[in-house]
Amino acid sequence: MEPSMDFEEQITARMAKVEQELAVIKSNYATKADVLEAKNSIIMWVISAVFLAQVLPALLKQFGQ
């Protein structure tokens, strides 16, 4: 801050900077819907991987003969 600024100008400048930084923070937050979608995607990926790990050896054994 410049020393020539009076108190009101300093407060106004600081509030403008805080508002700008808050807008950036809010724009980068994940919403509950975003988190829920990511959670569901991870769960489905893990279930698919476990299922494939269990079924693939049996299929390879049966069709590999």
PyMOL commands that set and color helices and strands:
alter all, ss='L'
color gray80, all
select helices_A, chain A and resi 7-28+32-63
alter helices_A, ss='H'
color red, helices_A
deselect
rebuild
show_as cartoon
